[in-house]
Amino acid sequence: MTNSNGPSKEQKYDRQLRLWQAHGQLALEDSKILAINACATVTESLKNLILPGIGSFTILDATITTPQDAGNNFFLDRNSLGKPRGECAVALLNELNPDVAGVHVFEDPSKIIAANSEFFEKFNLVIASQLSQADVNALSNICFSKNIPLMIVRAYGFIGYLRVQTNEHCIVESHPESNLDLRLDSPFKELIEYSDSFNLPALESMDFAHVPYAVILLKSLQEWKSKLCSKHNNALPQTGSDRNAFKDLVRSLKRPGVEDENFEEALVAVFRACSPTTIPLNISAILKESKSKIIAADTPSFWIIARAVANFVDETGYLPLAGIVPDMKADTESFVKLQTIYRDRAHQDALKIHTQASSLVSAAAVATPPNIEEVSRFCKNARNLRIVRTSSIASELTESSNKAAEIGRLAEDLESNIGLYLGLRAVDAFYTANRRFPGFHDQEVESDIGLLKKTVASMLLKMGLSAGLLNDDLIHEIVRAGASELHTMASLMGGICSQEAIKLITAQYVPLNNTFVYNGMKSVGGSFEF
Amino acid sequence: MAATSAATQTFAVRDSDGAQTVGRNTWTAAGNARVLMVGAGGIGCELLKDLVLSGFKNIVIMDLDTIDVSNLNRQFLFQKQHVSKPKAYVRTLILFLLIGHKPVASESALRFNPAANIVAHHRSIFDAEFNVSWFRSFDLVMNALDNIPARKHVNLMCRAANRPLIESGTAGYLGQVAVHLKNTILLFGKEEDGDISTSPDENAKEIEDLKREADELKSIKSNLSSPDFAKLVFEKIFIRDVQRLLEMSEMWENRAPPVPLSYNTLDIERKNIQSIATGVDRNLKVWSLVENFSIFCESISILANRLVQENLVDSEFSMSFDKDDDDALDFVTAITNLRAYMYGIELQSRFKVKEMAGNIIPAISTTNAIIAGLMVLQAFKILSKNEEECKNTYLVHGGQRTQIICGEAPPKPSKTCGTCQAGYFTIHIDTHKFTLGQFVNKVLKQDLQVDGEISINESGRMIYDPDFEDNVTETFEVLKISGVNGRLLVLVDNDDDEEKNVAINFFVVHKDNAISYELDGDRNFPVRYVAKAPADERRTRTDEDEEPSNKKTKADGNEGENSIVEVEDDEYVILL
């Protein structure tokens, strides 16, 4: 299958397609990424996005390559010295993957941020590093207002930092640890018929040992409801003592001398089976929100399908069925039949919702209405939808008092990485005041320690925090590191940044909300919601 | 010449930048350290880049693999023109060609560090040449491997050579870095004490069946180049074998019997189908019965033809499944689906079959980059003699696990671990002269004073035990204990005194005309833990099991940058 243009994408991307599938790959190939400043941390992030095949990237950078850049950046070298950093990095990055095109823009990011906010509209993700606090603040406002996800990443000595900002990120495939939706408490018609087809007392021992646990529980619940539920005030056994009584009922169905693995499985699943099938609170909130939206030509599929699901729930009282059956002790025939029953039912639900969604969009002239695959995926994950709305970085920097008390409380724990976070904010304040980072020049290390201490004190005061919150050792360490970007930290943070970027672009898995700080000295990470 | 001096100056500045952060002593230690990197795949590419850009200058790379197209999505030092070349070889070529030259591409890690001395071997780490003393020539070993046997081997060799090992693995979005210092445990399961006992059940009926089966297969194989080969194979496995199974009526009392397929019917239908989808659809769409049949017929004749051609050159040639061989994968997909159809099992796409048959673990560059970065951070700790600060680090999903990266102290040696609780010696002998009896009496009993029942194994092969002393007069040469097979595991059992139970590994090195033997190793070896009477293995389930929690994430396999990833919630340092 190798053609003259080299290997097919399918072959080249085989290993990642198994992780995010064809629709994830399409999202990746549609992405246009802006990277601000081609320092090692940013080029490492780009490397990990170019290799799996993003659509395109642009580097915005107006600096000239320095010896330090050539020393810590894999995508710069001796020949880059004295030339525009972005141009040199793009040339080498472009060799990673012939399917990805990169360009550079030789302009000062500060000026673009200040004067040309339309520039950013071409992109659907912005990754930035080495910006002043003022620029981060302004860029945050631009991206937040235009709904473009923004990631600020840095490697500062042994400190790693990543901040994700997105004002609305909707996730269908959140990949929860379990997605069980068996409806044993409220079985649908086909499921009842299936369960009724098993006449337990009449079964041969071999068959008895292979009755799927779902059937054992369905039968037990049926009996519970008809005989015992009046005694227990409830249709389902929900208290501990009820559950124990229910378990006794399950055990009473066992047949002595017959292998009982299926019964053991049933007993383990009692807790879940007895939890009523409800609509999780966060999901009802999403459905409710979908009703408040007016469907227009540019309404994202997520909200259109959510609205269709909301209508379905109003009509039936249930979310669409996930249609997945976990592995269980059973003979092939009954297991396949059980799978088919759930799958067919899930398919019917999805068809209804697709019809519903199609009629919703037909009124609004939506260019690409949700297709059945998309709807089916949504239905399968309807119990696990997630919406991530982070705060804006601008609000974190300006309205710090909101979070200051919490930061102060966290900082009391010396093992917490919050000290490093405060340290980074202090060096940025130092930079704003002195136009250089503390310890940047070897001969100024000693004097900078004193200067940084003052900066820290005034910063903490402004935040309403106690001046002694940052210990001296940390301040010494920060000045000693002297703003250097160590390659291995850049590689690590570039890896984490691109990993979260892929979650954002593919809308699979739940991305960081919103700050990750890594302590390279102690090898511990921590994430915080500011 | 001006350019040269400018470059020299450049690198001086560059070094000082890294040195400033890492600390001058550590930076120097990294530059002087001799590092062994085992594996040059996804993690390996990242690791080499990170090492070279972190001041490491002496690196030996070991990799047996060749480059596959599916590596290109993450193994960034390789490009499509390198496909099917040995990884280690391409790496050396790239690096050496570019020393002092203008970099042509992103192919060079060395252009940053011209002083670096990087050697690559396209060899197996299991080769006898890479013995304990060879391992001892390194200051640090870093594993970037994709399979458990090699990991276990390197771990054992590092333990024997008393060298620190940094181990790594990734699977999808998950990954881990583990540090193995002298007294921390082997993560990949305990070394098994070799013990084979087979008692073949000589069932006459069975032998008769096997003989008939062999004859049948032989006759089919003799028709390898016949145009009817596909038909012959098909009729055997999808018709005759199934009919034979159906005759055993008791098998089908409790389950649906398979339905044999019909060659003729499918062959007629086959003529009516359009050509099978190509491109993405061929891989992702589940083929219909007749499509499977058609691909079965096509792929089996291609494979048969290949076998015939190869046999002309090498009569011993045999084929084995390779998931990257398109015809082999077509064949396996079709034949699996045809069988699944007979049994009413859901058919699978070619893509899915590849994943299952090839034991494929998803692998991406982001995870590899994170893990390699973490490995180098641990290397700095070891080289700066701050071993006590080393952490085992785990990359976990975001979302519920908000830490992303968790660190914990490496576990202490486990008393049940066969690799921790063992002695290690290198023994130099003339294998042509030294006998097993001499080994038992002189080395074990007199010199090391072991006391108890002795049994001796060579990778699962029983050499000696209290009931099997036939070999005592034989030399090591005759017993084929040397070279690749030159490791003995001696177990001593003493029922009266548990303190005398020990396990000792001996790496045998041949030395011409050696008089008697020389023993090299730490004589203070630990007591071996011997399991008591087997406890009831069956797990008793408690109510806790019912709560919807899923503490363990485990990924295991034999391909990609995968490894065991074992994560326990409660072991993390919870930060928020």
Interface residues (C-beta under 8 A of the other chain):
Chain A: M1 T2 G6 P7 S8 E10 Q11 K12 Y13 D14 R15 Q16 L17 R18 L19 A22 E44 K47 N48 L51 P52 G53 P67 Q68 A70 G71 N72 F74 F75 D77 R78 N79 L81 L92 L93 E95 L96 N97 G157 F158 S174 H175 E177 S178 L180 E204 M206 D207 H210 E264 L267 V268 A269 V270 F271 R272 D331 T332 E333 V336 Q339 L410 E415 S416 N417 D442 R480 A481 G482 S484 L486 H487 T488 M489 S491 L492 M493 G494 G495 I496 S498 Q499 E500 I502 K503 Y509 V510 P511 L512 F516 Y518 G520 M521 K522 S523 V524 G525 G526 S527 F528
Chain B: A7 Q9 T10 F11 V13 R14 D15 D17 G18 Q20 T21 V22 E46 K49 D50 L53 S54 V69 S70 L72 N73 R74 F76 Q79 K80 V83 K102 P103 A105 S106 A109 R111 F112 G172 Y173 E253 N254 R255 A256 G279 V280 N283 L284 D326 Y343 G344 I345 E346 F351 K354 E355 I360 I361 P362 A363 I364 S365 T366 T367 N368 A369 I370 I371 A372 G373 L374 V376 L377 Q378 E389 C390 K391 T393 H397 G398 G399 Q400 T402 Q403 I404 I405 C406 G407 R541 D543 D545 E546 E547 P548 N550 G560 V573 L575 L576
